[in-house]
Amino acid sequence: MKISIASCYAFLFLAFVSFGCRNKDPKSNIPDIESIYSNISYLDSLMHSSQTDSISRISDQIGDLLVAYTQRAQTPEDKAVLDSLIRIRMVTHDFLQFCTSTNTNLELMEQDTRSVENLYRSGKIKITTYTASLLEAEEILVDLQNQLAEKNLLALKYLQNQEALVKQLSALPLLGN
């Protein structure tokens, strides 16, 4: 499965526009808590997108190829192809690991935000603590989105070359051949 750069840019554009279009009440310095929950849900949906699933499947296929061909590379060119596939697999694995850890962190962030909201509504914390907590959550969400976009773009960039490399591997003998 080939993933185009155009689809990646469209994905990134929608992500940035989506975050940028959520307006807060200009009269208030308190971040919009519903916007924070919405951004958490949005980032969570990106972690479970069809594009992420495709990257995962391709990474698994590359892993299977590496297992099949690792000890069978006969020429320096064959070894270079395998080295390139290993680098591609490492980049896609890094992206997928980031998605997994971010998913867990988003769940924790949502729990923490709900806890802070309940503490504020019950009067157990002051507005300054509440506001600081929400501002920190917003900053973390923006940082997570930027990291996701960067790692996603890098994975897609590396995956562009995998199809040509895999075609070069087909000439290598497998066990039993």
C-alpha positions in Angstrom: 0.0 0.0 0.0 1.5 3.3 -1.1 0.8 6.5 1.0 1.2 9.7 -0.9 2.8 12.9 0.4 -0.3 14.8 -0.7 -2.4 12.8 1.7 0.1 13.4 4.4 0.0 17.2 3.8 -3.8 17.1 3.8 -3.8 15.2 7.1 -1.4 17.7 8.6 -3.3 20.7 7.2 -6.6 19.4 8.7 -5.0 18.8 12.0 -3.5 22.3 12.3 -6.7 24.0 11.0 -8.8 21.9 13.4 -6.7 23.1 16.4 -6.5 26.6 15.2 -10.2 27.0 14.6 -11.3 26.4 18.1 -12.0 29.8 19.5 -12.0 30.6 23.2 -14.1 33.3 24.8 -12.0 36.4 24.2 -13.2 38.0 27.4 -11.9 35.2 29.5 -8.3 34.2 30.3 -9.5 30.7 31.3 -9.0 28.1 28.6 -12.1 26.5 27.2 -12.2 23.1 28.9 -14.6 21.7 26.3 -12.0 22.6 23.6 -9.4 20.7 25.6 -11.6 17.6 25.8 -12.3 18.0 22.1 -8.6 18.2 21.3 -7.9 15.2 23.3 -10.5 13.2 21.4 -9.2 14.6 18.1 -5.6 13.5 18.8 -6.9 10.1 20.0 -8.7 9.7 16.7 -5.5 10.4 14.8 -3.8 7.7 16.7 -6.4 5.2 15.5 -6.7 6.5 12.0 -6.7 4.3 8.9 -3.4 5.9 7.9 -1.8 4.8 11.2 -3.2 1.3 10.7 -1.7 1.3 7.1 1.7 2.3 8.5 1.4 -0.4 11.1 0.6 -3.1 8.4 3.4 -2.0 6.2 5.9 -1.9 9.1 4.8 -5.5 9.9 5.3 -6.6 6.3 8.8 -5.0 6.3 9.5 -6.9 9.5 8.5 -10.2 7.9 10.7 -9.5 4.9 13.6 -8.7 7.2 13.2 -12.0 9.0 13.0 -13.8 5.7 16.0 -12.2 4.1 18.4 -11.1 6.8 20.8 -14.1 6.5 20.4 -14.4 2.7 21.9 -11.1 1.5 24.7 -12.1 -0.8 26.1 -8.9 -2.3 26.8 -5.5 -0.8 23.8 -4.1 -2.8 21.6 -6.7 -1.1 22.9 -5.8 2.3 22.4 -2.1 1.5 18.7 -2.8 0.6 18.2 -4.7 3.9 19.9 -1.8 5.8 17.6 0.6 4.2 14.6 -1.5 5.1 15.8 -1.7 8.7 16.0 2.1 8.9 12.5 2.4 7.4 11.2 -0.1 10.0 12.9 1.8 12.8 11.3 5.1 11.8 7.8 3.5 11.4 8.3 1.7 14.7 9.2 5.0 16.4 6.0 6.5 15.0 3.9 3.6 16.1 5.5 3.6 19.6 4.8 7.3 19.8 1.1 6.7 19.0 0.9 4.0 21.7 2.5 6.1 24.4 0.6 9.2 23.4 -2.7 7.3 23.5 -1.9 6.3 27.1 -0.9 9.9 27.9 -4.1 11.3 26.4 -6.2 9.0 28.6 -4.3 10.2 31.7 -4.6 13.8 30.6 -8.3 13.5 30.2 -8.6 12.0 33.7 -6.4 14.7 35.2 -8.3 17.4 33.5 -11.7 16.0 34.7 -10.2 15.8 38.2 -9.0 19.4 38.1 -12.4 20.5 36.7 -14.2 18.7 39.6 -11.8 20.2 42.2 -12.4 23.7 40.8 -16.2 23.3 40.7 -16.2 22.0 44.2 -14.1 25.0 45.3 -11.2 23.0 46.4 -8.7 24.8 44.2 -8.5 28.5 43.2 -9.0 29.9 39.7 -5.3 30.5 39.3 -4.5 26.8 39.8 -7.4 25.8 37.6 -6.3 28.2 34.8 -2.6 27.1 35.1 -3.6 23.5 34.8 -5.7 24.1 31.7 -3.0 26.2 30.1 -0.5 23.4 30.7 -2.9 20.9 29.1 -3.3 23.1 26.1 0.5 23.4 25.7 1.0 19.7 26.0 -1.7 19.0 23.4 -0.1 21.4 20.9 3.3 19.8 21.6 1.9 16.3 21.1 0.2 17.3 17.9 3.4 18.8 16.6 5.4 15.7 17.5 2.7 13.5 15.9 2.8 15.5 12.7 6.6 15.4 12.6 6.9 11.6 13.2 4.0 10.9 10.8 5.6 12.9 8.0 9.0 11.2 8.6 7.4 7.7 8.5 5.6 8.5 5.3 8.7 10.0 3.8 10.7 6.8 4.6 7.8 4.5 3.4 7.9 6.1 0.0 11.1 4.1 -0.8 10.0 0.8 0.7 8.2 -0.5 -2.4 11.2 -0.1 -4.7 13.4 -1.7 -2.1 11.1 -4.7 -1.6 11.1 -5.3 -5.4 14.9 -5.5 -5.3 14.6 -8.1 -2.5 12.5 -10.5 -4.6 15.6 -11.6 -6.4 17.2 -12.9 -3.2 16.8 -16.7 -2.5 14.7 -17.8 0.4 15.3 -20.8 2.5 14.7 -24.0 0.6 15.3 -22.4 -2.8 
